[in-house]
Amino acid sequence: MPLLELEGVTAFYGPIQVLDGVSLTVPEGGAVGILGANGAGKTTTLRSISGTVRARGKITFDGKSIRGLRPDKVAAMGIAHVPEGRGTLGDLTVRENLRVGAYLRKDRKGVTHDIDYCLDLFPQLQDRIRSNASALSGGEQQMLAVGRAIMAKPRLMLLDEASLGLAPSTAKDVYEAIGRLRRESGIAMVVVEQNANLAFTLVDSATVLETGRNALTGTSAELKGMDEIRRAYLGG
Ligand code: ATP
């Protein structure tokens, strides 16, 4: 049984249909990419999983339907959403933001341990631990957003455009750290990326969305070998 399964998912913003039968399968511990142009429905797919957009169709997590659940219930089941734009709390410090990520946890020792883990994964945050999130660089805010999701101890992480607005070398650092997190934690991931080269460093397989539909789905190796993927997403 896959950890996450979407089948025939549709979603609307008012009268406008944005998802038109999206499917996605994420095995336990797997990482699956969602690629596609601006407006293809990538963010909306993540939002339909985390309960921040109303959707129809099948959305199951660990064999149970989560469609229609409120975002806090979805989070409590073990799904952490790192939204586009990062969603860190600007008036709180780095440490406070990390603690907020752990608000549902009761294991204080575990929380302290995981804060240390986040700071080991993102050493730049260690230097900024007492800074307000609003004072961080874009890359540091992205690291903090991932850190906050780690603090929830999820089984599945939804990552939306973690490279957006970052210098290429910073984006590469962020993806390397997420790759390490994946290897060490076994957290499954759904990775939305415009930058397919980066996505392929992390994911085992991916689907390409076009106007709210799966246009192509395959392993990373299969997709990287396709001319249309190379032309449209890999710059060559
Ligand atoms: P991007 O990389 O630009 O975020 P995306 O593939 O993630 O693209 P979505 O954000 O899911 O695409 O948006 C899909 C479509 O829905 C787009 O046409 C977008 O303009 C529209 N849309 C997104 N959010 C809303 C909203 N809150 N109200 C109305 N339309 C929306």
Boltz pocket constraint, residues with backbone or C-beta under 6 A from the ligand:
constraints:
  - pocket:
      binder: B
      contacts: [[A, 13], [A, 16], [A, 18], [A, 36], [A, 37], [A, 38], [A, 39], [A, 40], [A, 41], [A, 42], [A, 43], [A, 44], [A, 45]]
      max_distance: 6.0
